[in-house]
């Protein structure tokens, strides 16, 4: 079973999309851990504690770039290079491009099909881990 951590690190109340995505992942047989308002170091600690294979970050009101810029190196520092990272929410195209450069596997904005995120994670996590 694929374990997914979905979180909203920024303090906004726009969580309808990520909560719906959590439901879709659960409906598709994934195990989902959902948190709110964690700092990047806390996200990494939760990923380690929960032994997740995927981290999904939702941002509804900006502030996502500093989170990812701190999160990605922190994951690497913990040896979590094989964790799949996805992003969602109101992320401008230029930021989406930068997130991809940082190693984010997929960026899903408003109106995205949640099944696209499910299928991306299935496809990426079906390959053997590279650890």
N, CA, C and O atoms as CSV, one atom per row, in Angstrom:
chain,resi,resn,atom,element,x,y,z
A,1,UNK,N,N,0.851,-1.185,0.000
A,1,UNK,CA,C,0.000,0.000,0.000
A,1,UNK,C,C,0.892,1.242,0.000
A,1,UNK,O,O,1.860,1.330,0.755
A,2,UNK,N,N,0.550,2.179,-0.845
A,2,UNK,CA,C,1.316,3.423,-0.940
A,2,UNK,C,C,0.842,4.381,0.156
A,2,UNK,O,O,-0.352,4.648,0.295
A,3,UNK,N,N,1.797,4.887,0.924
A,3,UNK,CA,C,1.492,5.826,2.014
A,3,UNK,C,C,1.775,7.245,1.541
A,3,UNK,O,O,2.861,7.544,1.046
A,4,UNK,N,N,0.785,8.110,1.701
A,4,UNK,CA,C,0.839,9.484,1.209
A,4,UNK,C,C,0.639,10.449,2.373
A,4,UNK,O,O,-0.283,10.292,3.173
A,5,UNK,N,N,1.517,11.450,2.455
A,5,UNK,CA,C,1.347,12.545,3.401
A,5,UNK,C,C,0.853,13.755,2.620
A,5,UNK,O,O,1.550,14.245,1.731
A,6,UNK,N,N,-0.332,14.236,2.940
A,6,UNK,CA,C,-0.866,15.458,2.348
A,6,UNK,C,C,-0.887,16.523,3.433
A,6,UNK,O,O,-1.347,16.275,4.548
A,7,UNK,N,N,-0.388,17.707,3.105
A,7,UNK,CA,C,-0.297,18.748,4.112
A,7,UNK,C,C,-0.477,20.125,3.507
A,7,UNK,O,O,-0.227,20.346,2.322
A,8,UNK,N,N,-0.916,21.038,4.346
A,8,UNK,CA,C,-1.030,22.455,4.018
A,8,UNK,C,C,-0.090,23.199,4.960
A,8,UNK,O,O,-0.449,23.490,6.101
A,9,UNK,N,N,1.104,23.503,4.485
A,9,UNK,CA,C,2.051,24.150,5.383
A,9,UNK,C,C,1.764,25.626,5.626
A,9,UNK,O,O,2.173,26.172,6.650
A,10,UNK,N,N,1.078,26.268,4.716
A,10,UNK,CA,C,0.783,27.687,4.900
A,10,UNK,C,C,-0.544,27.845,5.633
A,10,UNK,O,O,-1.426,26.992,5.534
A,11,UNK,N,N,-0.673,28.925,6.355
A,11,UNK,CA,C,-1.870,29.166,7.156
A,11,UNK,C,C,-2.971,29.796,6.313
A,11,UNK,O,O,-3.187,31.008,6.348
A,12,UNK,N,N,-3.645,28.971,5.572
A,12,UNK,CA,C,-4.817,29.444,4.851
A,12,UNK,C,C,-5.925,28.415,5.040
A,12,UNK,O,O,-5.669,27.270,5.413
A,13,UNK,N,N,-7.115,28.822,4.787
A,13,UNK,CA,C,-8.248,27.920,5.033
A,13,UNK,C,C,-8.771,27.295,3.749
A,13,UNK,O,O,-9.813,26.641,3.765
A,14,UNK,N,N,-8.070,27.484,2.642
A,14,UNK,CA,C,-8.518,26.943,1.362
A,14,UNK,C,C,-8.046,25.501,1.232
A,14,UNK,O,O,-7.041,25.222,0.578
A,15,UNK,N,N,-8.776,24.597,1.857
A,15,UNK,CA,C,-8.321,23.212,1.870
A,15,UNK,C,C,-9.285,22.248,1.193
A,15,UNK,O,O,-9.134,21.033,1.316
A,16,UNK,N,N,-10.258,22.769,0.489
A,16,UNK,CA,C,-11.236,21.897,-0.165
A,16,UNK,C,C,-10.557,20.944,-1.149
A,16,UNK,O,O,-10.857,19.750,-1.163
A,17,UNK,N,N,-9.642,21.465,-1.973
A,17,UNK,CA,C,-8.979,20.636,-2.973
A,17,UNK,C,C,-8.150,19.520,-2.367
A,17,UNK,O,O,-8.250,18.370,-2.793
A,18,UNK,N,N,-7.332,19.846,-1.378
A,18,UNK,CA,C,-6.469,18.825,-0.789
A,18,UNK,C,C,-7.286,17.799,0.001
A,18,UNK,O,O,-6.929,16.621,0.043
A,19,UNK,N,N,-8.358,18.234,0.614
A,19,UNK,CA,C,-9.213,17.272,1.318
A,19,UNK,C,C,-9.918,16.337,0.333
A,19,UNK,O,O,-10.088,15.149,0.607
A,20,UNK,N,N,-10.324,16.880,-0.806
A,20,UNK,CA,C,-10.929,16.032,-1.833
A,20,UNK,C,C,-9.893,15.051,-2.376
A,20,UNK,O,O,-10.196,13.878,-2.598
A,21,UNK,N,N,-8.667,15.537,-2.589
A,21,UNK,CA,C,-7.612,14.653,-3.060
A,21,UNK,C,C,-7.337,13.541,-2.050
A,21,UNK,O,O,-7.120,12.393,-2.436
A,22,UNK,N,N,-7.344,13.875,-0.765
A,22,UNK,CA,C,-7.158,12.852,0.272
A,22,UNK,C,C,-8.230,11.772,0.151
A,22,UNK,O,O,-7.935,10.582,0.259
A,23,UNK,N,N,-9.456,12.187,-0.069
A,23,UNK,CA,C,-10.556,11.221,-0.235
A,23,UNK,C,C,-10.334,10.353,-1.466
A,23,UNK,O,O,-10.530,9.138,-1.420
A,24,UNK,N,N,-9.924,10.979,-2.572
A,24,UNK,CA,C,-9.691,10.209,-3.812
A,24,UNK,C,C,-8.573,9.187,-3.593
A,24,UNK,O,O,-8.700,8.031,-3.999
A,25,UNK,N,N,-7.480,9.610,-2.954
A,25,UNK,CA,C,-6.396,8.665,-2.690
A,25,UNK,C,C,-6.895,7.510,-1.819
A,25,UNK,O,O,-6.604,6.348,-2.101
A,26,UNK,N,N,-7.640,7.828,-0.771
A,26,UNK,CA,C,-8.168,6.764,0.098
A,26,UNK,C,C,-9.101,5.833,-0.676
A,26,UNK,O,O,-9.028,4.612,-0.532
A,27,UNK,N,N,-9.976,6.414,-1.495
A,27,UNK,CA,C,-10.904,5.601,-2.298
A,27,UNK,C,C,-10.157,4.663,-3.246
A,27,UNK,O,O,-10.657,3.597,-3.603
A,28,UNK,N,N,-8.966,5.071,-3.644
A,28,UNK,CA,C,-8.162,4.264,-4.572
A,28,UNK,C,C,-7.219,3.302,-3.848
A,28,UNK,O,O,-6.391,2.648,-4.482
A,29,UNK,N,N,-7.346,3.215,-2.516
A,29,UNK,CA,C,-6.581,2.231,-1.766
A,29,UNK,C,C,-5.266,2.710,-1.176
A,29,UNK,O,O,-4.502,1.908,-0.639
A,30,UNK,N,N,-4.991,4.001,-1.268
A,30,UNK,CA,C,-3.788,4.556,-0.664
A,30,UNK,C,C,-4.041,4.793,0.818
A,30,UNK,O,O,-5.180,5.007,1.234
A,31,UNK,N,N,-2.980,4.755,1.609
A,31,UNK,CA,C,-3.088,5.151,3.007
A,31,UNK,C,C,-2.669,6.619,3.081
A,31,UNK,O,O,-1.583,6.982,2.628
A,32,UNK,N,N,-3.529,7.459,3.653
A,32,UNK,CA,C,-3.291,8.905,3.649
A,32,UNK,C,C,-3.154,9.428,5.072
A,32,UNK,O,O,-3.966,9.134,5.949
A,33,UNK,N,N,-2.099,10.216,5.272
A,33,UNK,CA,C,-1.895,10.975,6.500
A,33,UNK,C,C,-2.126,12.433,6.108
A,33,UNK,O,O,-1.530,12.915,5.145
A,34,UNK,N,N,-2.988,13.141,6.845
A,34,UNK,CA,C,-3.294,14.530,6.518
A,34,UNK,C,C,-2.935,15.413,7.699
A,34,UNK,O,O,-3.312,15.130,8.836
A,35,UNK,N,N,-2.197,16.496,7.422
A,35,UNK,CA,C,-1.827,17.432,8.480
A,35,UNK,C,C,-2.047,18.859,7.991
A,35,UNK,O,O,-2.189,19.107,6.794
A,36,UNK,N,N,-2.071,19.767,8.917
A,36,UNK,CA,C,-2.169,21.199,8.614
A,36,UNK,C,C,-1.049,21.943,9.306
A,36,UNK,O,O,-0.611,21.567,10.393
A,37,UNK,N,N,-0.593,22.999,8.668
A,37,UNK,CA,C,0.237,24.040,9.265
A,37,UNK,C,C,1.551,23.545,9.870
A,37,UNK,O,O,1.932,23.944,10.971
A,38,UNK,N,N,2.231,22.677,9.137
A,38,UNK,CA,C,3.543,22.223,9.583
A,38,UNK,C,C,4.640,23.015,8.885
A,38,UNK,O,O,4.498,23.399,7.724
A,39,UNK,N,N,5.726,23.255,9.594
A,39,UNK,CA,C,6.916,23.836,9.002
A,39,UNK,C,C,7.627,22.744,8.184
A,39,UNK,O,O,7.397,21.560,8.432
A,40,UNK,N,N,8.474,23.106,7.227
A,40,UNK,CA,C,9.153,22.083,6.424
A,40,UNK,C,C,9.868,21.020,7.266
A,40,UNK,O,O,9.790,19.835,6.941
A,41,UNK,N,N,10.555,21.412,8.330
A,41,UNK,CA,C,11.232,20.423,9.177
A,41,UNK,C,C,10.224,19.457,9.813
A,41,UNK,O,O,10.517,18.274,9.986
A,42,UNK,N,N,9.048,19.963,10.156
A,42,UNK,CA,C,8.009,19.101,10.728
A,42,UNK,C,C,7.419,18.167,9.673
A,42,UNK,O,O,7.040,17.037,9.980
A,43,UNK,N,N,7.344,18.642,8.437
A,43,UNK,CA,C,6.876,17.782,7.352
A,43,UNK,C,C,7.851,16.627,7.157
A,43,UNK,O,O,7.436,15.479,6.998
A,44,UNK,N,N,9.140,16.929,7.170
A,44,UNK,CA,C,10.161,15.885,7.033
A,44,UNK,C,C,10.064,14.898,8.191
A,44,UNK,O,O,10.092,13.686,7.978
A,45,UNK,N,N,9.952,15.405,9.406
A,45,UNK,CA,C,9.843,14.522,10.577
A,45,UNK,C,C,8.604,13.635,10.471
A,45,UNK,O,O,8.659,12.450,10.799
A,46,UNK,N,N,7.500,14.199,10.019
A,46,UNK,CA,C,6.271,13.414,9.855
A,46,UNK,C,C,6.454,12.366,8.766
A,46,UNK,O,O,6.001,11.231,8.915
A,47,UNK,N,N,7.117,12.736,7.672
A,47,UNK,CA,C,7.374,11.780,6.591
A,47,UNK,C,C,8.200,10.599,7.092
A,47,UNK,O,O,7.934,9.450,6.738
A,48,UNK,N,N,9.199,10.890,7.914
A,48,UNK,CA,C,10.031,9.821,8.483
A,48,UNK,C,C,9.199,8.970,9.438
A,48,UNK,O,O,9.200,7.743,9.343
A,49,UNK,N,N,8.496,9.618,10.351
A,49,UNK,CA,C,7.709,8.900,11.352
A,49,UNK,C,C,6.635,8.029,10.710
A,49,UNK,O,O,6.415,6.896,11.139
A,50,UNK,N,N,5.976,8.543,9.702
A,50,UNK,CA,C,4.870,7.819,9.058
A,50,UNK,C,C,5.331,6.919,7.914
A,50,UNK,O,O,4.523,6.200,7.327
A,51,UNK,N,N,6.633,6.954,7.593
A,51,UNK,CA,C,7.216,6.125,6.549
A,51,UNK,C,C,6.443,6.260,5.229
A,51,UNK,O,O,6.020,5.269,4.632
A,52,UNK,N,N,6.273,7.519,4.792
A,52,UNK,CA,C,5.508,7.774,3.579
A,52,UNK,C,C,6.395,7.676,2.340
A,52,UNK,O,O,7.612,7.849,2.404
A,53,UNK,N,N,5.754,7.396,1.225
A,53,UNK,CA,C,6.431,7.325,-0.062
A,53,UNK,C,C,6.159,8.568,-0.898
A,53,UNK,O,O,6.872,8.850,-1.861
A,54,UNK,N,N,5.115,9.312,-0.517
A,54,UNK,CA,C,4.680,10.476,-1.280
A,54,UNK,C,C,4.362,11.605,-0.309
A,54,UNK,O,O,3.777,11.386,0.751
A,55,UNK,N,N,4.759,12.818,-0.692
A,55,UNK,CA,C,4.368,14.013,0.054
A,55,UNK,C,C,3.666,14.942,-0.920
A,55,UNK,O,O,4.207,15.276,-1.974
A,56,UNK,N,N,2.459,15.356,-0.562
A,56,UNK,CA,C,1.719,16.321,-1.361
A,56,UNK,C,C,1.550,17.599,-0.560
A,56,UNK,O,O,1.031,17.584,0.556
A,57,UNK,N,N,1.995,18.706,-1.142
A,57,UNK,CA,C,1.915,20.015,-0.489
A,57,UNK,C,C,0.850,20.833,-1.199
A,57,UNK,O,O,0.866,20.956,-2.424
A,58,UNK,N,N,-0.075,21.390,-0.431
A,58,UNK,CA,C,-1.134,22.230,-0.983
A,58,UNK,C,C,-0.932,23.669,-0.546
A,58,UNK,O,O,-0.694,23.948,0.629
A,59,UNK,N,N,-1.029,24.584,-1.511
A,59,UNK,CA,C,-0.889,26.002,-1.201
A,59,UNK,C,C,-2.024,26.763,-1.864
A,59,UNK,O,O,-2.155,26.767,-3.088
A,60,UNK,N,N,-2.837,27.404,-1.046
A,60,UNK,CA,C,-3.968,28.148,-1.582
A,60,UNK,C,C,-3.759,29.640,-1.608
A,60,UNK,O,O,-4.498,30.355,-2.286
A,61,UNK,N,N,-2.761,30.132,-0.880
A,61,UNK,CA,C,-2.620,31.585,-0.796
A,61,UNK,C,C,-1.173,32.047,-0.895
A,61,UNK,O,O,-0.807,33.058,-0.294
A,62,UNK,N,N,-0.355,31.335,-1.631
A,62,UNK,CA,C,1.041,31.723,-1.779
A,62,UNK,C,C,1.893,31.219,-0.636
A,62,UNK,O,O,1.413,30.514,0.251
A,63,UNK,N,N,3.133,31.579,-0.664
A,63,UNK,CA,C,4.052,31.148,0.382
A,63,UNK,C,C,4.639,29.774,0.147
A,63,UNK,O,O,5.356,29.254,1.002
A,64,UNK,N,N,4.351,29.182,-0.990
A,64,UNK,CA,C,4.784,27.808,-1.242
A,64,UNK,C,C,6.266,27.701,-1.616
A,64,UNK,O,O,6.903,26.701,-1.286
A,65,UNK,N,N,6.822,28.696,-2.289
A,65,UNK,CA,C,8.214,28.570,-2.726
A,65,UNK,C,C,9.187,28.418,-1.560
A,65,UNK,O,O,10.027,27.520,-1.607
A,66,UNK,N,N,9.119,29.246,-0.515
A,66,UNK,CA,C,10.033,29.020,0.611
A,66,UNK,C,C,9.852,27.641,1.258
A,66,UNK,O,O,10.815,27.040,1.735
A,67,UNK,N,N,8.625,27.155,1.269
A,67,UNK,CA,C,8.372,25.828,1.847
A,67,UNK,C,C,9.118,24.762,1.044
A,67,UNK,O,O,9.848,23.949,1.612
A,68,UNK,N,N,8.933,24.769,-0.276
A,68,UNK,CA,C,9.600,23.765,-1.109
A,68,UNK,C,C,11.112,23.949,-1.119
A,68,UNK,O,O,11.855,22.967,-1.118
A,69,UNK,N,N,11.572,25.195,-1.129
A,69,UNK,CA,C,13.009,25.442,-1.138
A,69,UNK,C,C,13.692,24.959,0.132
A,69,UNK,O,O,14.887,24.662,0.118
A,70,UNK,N,N,12.956,24.878,1.216
A,70,UNK,CA,C,13.492,24.325,2.461
A,70,UNK,C,C,13.223,22.824,2.557
A,70,UNK,O,O,14.062,22.068,3.046
A,71,UNK,N,N,12.059,22.401,2.092
A,71,UNK,CA,C,11.641,21.002,2.218
A,71,UNK,C,C,12.511,20.049,1.412
A,71,UNK,O,O,12.976,19.039,1.939
A,72,UNK,N,N,12.733,20.358,0.148
A,72,UNK,CA,C,13.450,19.425,-0.731
A,72,UNK,C,C,14.859,19.125,-0.212
A,72,UNK,O,O,15.214,17.951,-0.106
A,73,UNK,N,N,15.678,20.130,0.116
A,73,UNK,CA,C,17.001,19.807,0.677
A,73,UNK,C,C,16.917,19.059,2.014
A,73,UNK,O,O,17.757,18.206,2.301
A,74,UNK,N,N,15.915,19.374,2.820
A,74,UNK,CA,C,15.763,18.681,4.110
A,74,UNK,C,C,15.433,17.206,3.896
A,74,UNK,O,O,15.916,16.349,4.636
A,75,UNK,N,N,14.621,16.909,2.897
A,75,UNK,CA,C,14.329,15.503,2.580
A,75,UNK,C,C,15.602,14.787,2.146
A,75,UNK,O,O,15.870,13.667,2.580
A,76,UNK,N,N,16.380,15.434,1.293
A,76,UNK,CA,C,17.641,14.830,0.839
A,76,UNK,C,C,18.593,14.618,2.009
A,76,UNK,O,O,19.276,13.596,2.075
A,77,UNK,N,N,18.643,15.569,2.927
A,77,UNK,CA,C,19.522,15.457,4.093
A,77,UNK,C,C,19.151,14.264,4.972
A,77,UNK,O,O,20.006,13.685,5.642
A,78,UNK,N,N,17.874,13.905,4.962
A,78,UNK,CA,C,17.405,12.752,5.752
A,78,UNK,C,C,17.488,11.448,4.959
A,78,UNK,O,O,17.082,10.395,5.451
A,79,UNK,N,N,18.014,11.516,3.735
A,79,UNK,CA,C,18.113,10.316,2.909
A,79,UNK,C,C,16.805,9.926,2.251
A,79,UNK,O,O,16.642,8.783,1.824
A,80,UNK,N,N,15.880,10.852,2.164
A,80,UNK,CA,C,14.570,10.567,1.581
A,80,UNK,C,C,14.510,11.013,0.114
A,80,UNK,O,O,13.548,11.646,-0.321
A,81,UNK,N,N,15.553,10.670,-0.626
A,81,UNK,CA,C,15.634,11.061,-2.034
A,81,UNK,C,C,14.582,10.380,-2.898
A,81,UNK,O,O,14.251,10.870,-3.978
A,82,UNK,N,N,14.059,9.259,-2.429
A,82,UNK,CA,C,13.098,8.510,-3.245
A,82,UNK,C,C,11.642,8.858,-2.943
A,82,UNK,O,O,10.739,8.250,-3.517
A,83,UNK,N,N,11.398,9.811,-2.065
A,83,UNK,CA,C,10.025,10.234,-1.777
A,83,UNK,C,C,9.521,11.064,-2.957
A,83,UNK,O,O,10.189,12.003,-3.389
A,84,UNK,N,N,8.366,10.723,-3.465
A,84,UNK,CA,C,7.739,11.473,-4.549
A,84,UNK,C,C,7.063,12.698,-3.956
A,84,UNK,O,O,6.336,12.598,-2.968
A,85,UNK,N,N,7.305,13.853,-4.561
A,85,UNK,CA,C,6.714,15.105,-4.084
A,85,UNK,C,C,5.768,15.627,-5.153
A,85,UNK,O,O,6.125,15.712,-6.328
A,86,UNK,N,N,4.552,15.977,-4.733
A,86,UNK,CA,C,3.602,16.622,-5.630
A,86,UNK,C,C,3.133,17.921,-4.984
A,86,UNK,O,O,3.210,18.089,-3.767
A,87,UNK,N,N,2.650,18.827,-5.812
A,87,UNK,CA,C,2.200,20.131,-5.326
A,87,UNK,C,C,0.834,20.430,-5.921
A,87,UNK,O,O,0.493,19.968,-7.009
A,88,UNK,N,N,0.059,21.217,-5.178
A,88,UNK,CA,C,-1.246,21.610,-5.685
A,88,UNK,C,C,-1.672,22.934,-5.104
A,88,UNK,O,O,-1.120,23.413,-4.113
A,89,UNK,N,N,-2.671,23.515,-5.746
A,89,UNK,CA,C,-3.210,24.780,-5.271
A,89,UNK,C,C,-2.976,25.884,-6.272
A,89,UNK,O,O,-2.769,25.635,-7.460
A,90,UNK,N,N,-3.011,27.094,-5.785
A,90,UNK,CA,C,-2.831,28.274,-6.633
A,90,UNK,C,C,-1.344,28.560,-6.815
A,90,UNK,O,O,-0.760,29.389,-6.116
A,91,UNK,N,N,-0.762,27.869,-7.749
A,91,UNK,CA,C,0.669,27.990,-8.007
A,91,UNK,C,C,0.852,28.571,-9.409
A,91,UNK,O,O,0.454,27.951,-10.394
A,92,UNK,N,N,1.452,29.754,-9.501
A,92,UNK,CA,C,1.662,30.378,-10.812
A,92,UNK,C,C,2.562,29.516,-11.704
A,92,UNK,O,O,3.404,28.774,-11.199
A,93,UNK,N,N,2.388,29.609,-13.028
A,93,UNK,CA,C,3.192,28.798,-13.957
A,93,UNK,C,C,4.703,28.928,-13.753
A,93,UNK,O,O,5.417,27.929,-13.832
A,94,UNK,N,N,5.196,30.123,-13.496
A,94,UNK,CA,C,6.642,30.285,-13.279
A,94,UNK,C,C,7.096,29.521,-12.036
A,94,UNK,O,O,8.179,28.935,-12.023
A,95,UNK,N,N,6.273,29.529,-11.003
A,95,UNK,CA,C,6.600,28.772,-9.793
A,95,UNK,C,C,6.519,27.271,-10.064
A,95,UNK,O,O,7.331,26.502,-9.551
A,96,UNK,N,N,5.547,26.854,-10.865
A,96,UNK,CA,C,5.413,25.431,-11.204
A,96,UNK,C,C,6.667,24.949,-11.926
A,96,UNK,O,O,7.144,23.840,-11.681
A,97,UNK,N,N,7.194,25.777,-12.806
A,97,UNK,CA,C,8.421,25.427,-13.517
A,97,UNK,C,C,9.594,25.293,-12.538
A,97,UNK,O,O,10.387,24.356,-12.637
A,98,UNK,N,N,9.696,26.207,-11.621
A,98,UNK,CA,C,10.769,26.153,-10.618
A,98,UNK,C,C,10.610,24.924,-9.718
A,98,UNK,O,O,11.601,24.286,-9.362
A,99,UNK,N,N,9.372,24.590,-9.350
A,99,UNK,CA,C,9.137,23.409,-8.521
A,99,UNK,C,C,9.584,22.147,-9.242
A,99,UNK,O,O,10.167,21.251,-8.631
A,100,UNK,N,N,9.314,22.074,-10.535
A,100,UNK,CA,C,9.758,20.928,-11.320
A,100,UNK,C,C,11.288,20.838,-11.297
A,100,UNK,O,O,11.849,19.749,-11.178
A,101,UNK,N,N,11.953,21.986,-11.411
A,101,UNK,CA,C,13.418,22.012,-11.347
A,101,UNK,C,C,13.918,21.522,-9.988
A,101,UNK,O,O,14.981,20.906,-9.901
A,102,UNK,N,N,13.157,21.795,-8.930
A,102,UNK,CA,C,13.539,21.341,-7.588
A,102,UNK,C,C,13.329,19.841,-7.397
A,102,UNK,O,O,13.860,19.256,-6.453
A,103,UNK,N,N,12.558,19.217,-8.287
A,103,UNK,CA,C,12.310,17.788,-8.179
A,103,UNK,C,C,10.878,17.411,-7.883
A,103,UNK,O,O,10.591,16.241,-7.629
A,104,UNK,N,N,9.970,18.372,-7.910
A,104,UNK,CA,C,8.549,18.069,-7.697
A,104,UNK,C,C,8.040,17.327,-8.926
A,104,UNK,O,O,8.223,17.785,-10.054
A,105,UNK,N,N,7.403,16.187,-8.707
A,105,UNK,CA,C,6.991,15.305,-9.800
A,105,UNK,C,C,5.775,15.808,-10.560
A,105,UNK,O,O,5.628,15.521,-11.748
A,106,UNK,N,N,4.902,16.551,-9.894
A,106,UNK,CA,C,3.699,17.039,-10.552
A,106,UNK,C,C,3.130,18.224,-9.814
A,106,UNK,O,O,3.167,18.286,-8.585
A,107,UNK,N,N,2.600,19.171,-10.580
A,107,UNK,CA,C,1.956,20.349,-10.010
A,107,UNK,C,C,0.524,20.378,-10.533
A,107,UNK,O,O,0.290,20.369,-11.741
A,108,UNK,N,N,-0.425,20.412,-9.608
A,108,UNK,CA,C,-1.841,20.332,-9.947
A,108,UNK,C,C,-2.551,21.574,-9.438
A,108,UNK,O,O,-2.677,21.783,-8.232
A,109,UNK,N,N,-3.010,22.389,-10.364
A,109,UNK,CA,C,-3.676,23.634,-10.007
A,109,UNK,C,C,-5.179,23.479,-9.907
A,109,UNK,O,O,-5.709,22.375,-10.030
A,110,UNK,N,N,-5.863,24.592,-9.684
A,110,UNK,CA,C,-7.324,24.559,-9.600
A,110,UNK,C,C,-7.928,23.939,-10.864
A,110,UNK,O,O,-7.511,24.238,-11.983
A,111,UNK,N,N,-8.899,23.088,-10.659
A,111,UNK,CA,C,-9.565,22.438,-11.779
A,111,UNK,C,C,-8.867,21.194,-12.283
A,111,UNK,O,O,-9.365,20.535,-13.196
A,112,UNK,N,N,-7.719,20.856,-11.706
A,112,UNK,CA,C,-7.012,19.644,-12.129
A,112,UNK,C,C,-7.847,18.418,-11.786
A,112,UNK,O,O,-8.593,18.402,-10.807
A,113,UNK,N,N,-7.705,17.419,-12.600
A,113,UNK,CA,C,-8.382,16.151,-12.366
A,113,UNK,C,C,-7.636,15.405,-11.257
A,113,UNK,O,O,-6.457,15.097,-11.426
A,114,UNK,N,N,-8.280,15.109,-10.138
A,114,UNK,CA,C,-7.576,14.403,-9.061
A,114,UNK,C,C,-7.077,13.035,-9.499
A,114,UNK,O,O,-6.094,12.529,-8.959
A,115,UNK,N,N,-7.743,12.440,-10.466
A,115,UNK,CA,C,-7.286,11.139,-10.950
A,115,UNK,C,C,-5.924,11.247,-11.633
A,115,UNK,O,O,-5.183,10.266,-11.688
A,116,UNK,N,N,-5.588,12.430,-12.154
A,116,UNK,CA,C,-4.266,12.620,-12.748
A,116,UNK,C,C,-3.187,12.498,-11.668
A,116,UNK,O,O,-2.127,11.922,-11.915
A,117,UNK,N,N,-3.448,13.031,-10.488
A,117,UNK,CA,C,-2.495,12.906,-9.376
A,117,UNK,C,C,-2.395,11.452,-8.926
A,117,UNK,O,O,-1.300,10.949,-8.673
A,118,UNK,N,N,-3.532,10.783,-8.826
A,118,UNK,CA,C,-3.547,9.368,-8.432
A,118,UNK,C,C,-2.727,8.543,-9.427
A,118,UNK,O,O,-1.899,7.726,-9.027
A,119,UNK,N,N,-2.959,8.758,-10.703
A,119,UNK,CA,C,-2.259,7.977,-11.726
A,119,UNK,C,C,-0.766,8.291,-11.759
A,119,UNK,O,O,0.050,7.389,-11.951
A,120,UNK,N,N,-0.400,9.557,-11.573
A,120,UNK,CA,C,1.018,9.918,-11.530
A,120,UNK,C,C,1.712,9.182,-10.382
A,120,UNK,O,O,2.777,8.591,-10.566
A,121,UNK,N,N,1.108,9.224,-9.217
A,121,UNK,CA,C,1.705,8.562,-8.054
A,121,UNK,C,C,1.782,7.056,-8.286
A,121,UNK,O,O,2.804,6.440,-7.983
A,122,UNK,N,N,0.733,6.464,-8.811
A,122,UNK,CA,C,0.759,5.020,-9.098
A,122,UNK,C,C,1.899,4.683,-10.051
A,122,UNK,O,O,2.651,3.735,-9.827
A,123,UNK,N,N,2.018,5.464,-11.108
A,123,UNK,CA,C,3.045,5.204,-12.118
A,123,UNK,C,C,4.444,5.342,-11.517
A,123,UNK,O,O,5.302,4.488,-11.742
A,124,UNK,N,N,4.677,6.407,-10.757
A,124,UNK,CA,C,6.005,6.645,-10.198
A,124,UNK,C,C,6.346,5.692,-9.065
A,124,UNK,O,O,7.509,5.320,-8.906
A,125,UNK,N,N,5.369,5.292,-8.283
A,125,UNK,CA,C,5.649,4.438,-7.129
A,125,UNK,C,C,5.630,2.967,-7.469
A,125,UNK,O,O,5.968,2.148,-6.615
A,126,UNK,N,N,5.248,2.593,-8.681
A,126,UNK,CA,C,5.259,1.186,-9.051
A,126,UNK,C,C,6.664,0.729,-9.434
A,126,UNK,O,O,6.950,-0.468,-9.472
A,127,UNK,N,N,7.554,1.716,-9.723
A,127,UNK,CA,C,8.946,1.384,-10.035
A,127,UNK,C,C,9.685,1.049,-8.753
A,127,UNK,O,O,9.329,1.552,-7.688
A,128,UNK,N,N,10.705,0.212,-8.835
A,128,UNK,CA,C,11.486,-0.100,-7.628
A,128,UNK,C,C,12.104,1.164,-7.031
A,128,UNK,O,O,12.497,2.079,-7.754
A,129,UNK,N,N,12.180,1.198,-5.722
A,129,UNK,CA,C,12.789,2.338,-5.030
A,129,UNK,C,C,14.264,2.427,-5.374
A,129,UNK,O,O,14.917,1.412,-5.617
A,130,UNK,N,N,14.788,3.651,-5.394
A,130,UNK,CA,C,16.177,3.851,-5.774
A,130,UNK,C,C,17.105,3.989,-4.585
A,130,UNK,O,O,18.273,4.333,-4.772
A,131,UNK,N,N,16.646,3.740,-3.383
A,131,UNK,CA,C,17.483,3.889,-2.183
A,131,UNK,C,C,18.565,2.913,-2.190
A,131,UNK,O,O,19.374,2.883,-1.263
